[in-house]
Amino acid sequence: EAEVAQSPRYKITEKSQAVAFWCDPISGHATLYWYRQILGQGPELLVQFQDESVVDDSQLPKDRFSAERLKGVDSTLKIQPAELGDSAMYLCASSLARGSFTGELFFGEGSRLTVL
Amino acid sequence: AQSVTQPDIHITVSEGASLELRCNYSYGATPYLFWYVQSPGQGLQLLLKYFSGDTLVQGIKGFEAEFKRSQSSFNLRKPSVHWSDAAEYFCAVGGGTSYGKLTFGQGTILTVHP
């Protein structure tokens, strides 16, 4: 069964350092999402791509976060510099949707970030 | 703006007992509603979804949910809980104009006692 791949699974870093997360969606999925899940809360959308274009990054802290999906396939989420409050699970998801919402999001297992 | 409220942070039930997890949503148009389950340290898995039609929807693992427009609710139910159902459950709302953006509730942790 096809899955969304994420790496690394766990990352510990010190504040002010740079960190990057990688996601490879299910093949053929046009839409890719990065969600942040703080412990004890539900996932919150950071950025959404349709192919290589950003369609929603309204909740992305753009002073320190950046995301790209250069060829419309895999994606990288970067944080620089990391802050203590960035400690969270970063979830990547993908869906077949292109232009309209069609249904299920498929989630990866997430990347757990701890900032010391 | 769309939002989801899950009033119960933590629910404990005995194995074999029935289960109902509450979800209330706010959405300006016809909502698409979802329940996801998350095991510790894992990603989210879709249990069921409602787009239109029959307001009682069936999902995987014996779960069902009922959409009640008048109450803005989409409660999740299971007639007999198994120990393996222990996990965190998230209700989410989205819509056709939001390009697939889902807004999640804060989650309900389910503990199952033997």
Interface residues (C-beta under 8 A of the other chain):
Chain A: V4 T31 Y33 G40 Q41 G42 P43 E44 L45 Q48 Q50 V55 D56 L91 A93 S95 A97 G99 S100 F101 T102 G103 E104 L105 F107 G108 E109 G110 R112
Chain B: V4 Y32 F34 Y36 G41 Q42 G43 L44 Q45 L46 K49 F51 F90 A92 G94 G95 G96 T97 S98 Y99 G100 K101 L102 T103 F104 G105 Q106 G107
